[in-house]
């Protein structure tokens, strides 16, 4: 091995059972709010659709932040 090159260590972290449960609840909530937003738009209820789209976006952003934090092993 030449100088200046090192080994990379990959650490595999398993998720506990309750974390999988929370991911399942998050995914279910995402699907429900997405379905509600699309249905409200189809029923010409713009205020309800806007609220559902907002909640869907906040949940999606929260999931993305969780993924970034988990990927970087900050928690």
Secondary structure, 3 states (H helix, E strand, C coil): CCCCCCCCCCCCCCCCHHHHHHHHHHHHHHHHHHHHHHHHHHCCCHHHHHHHHHHHHHHHHHHHHHHHHHHCCCC
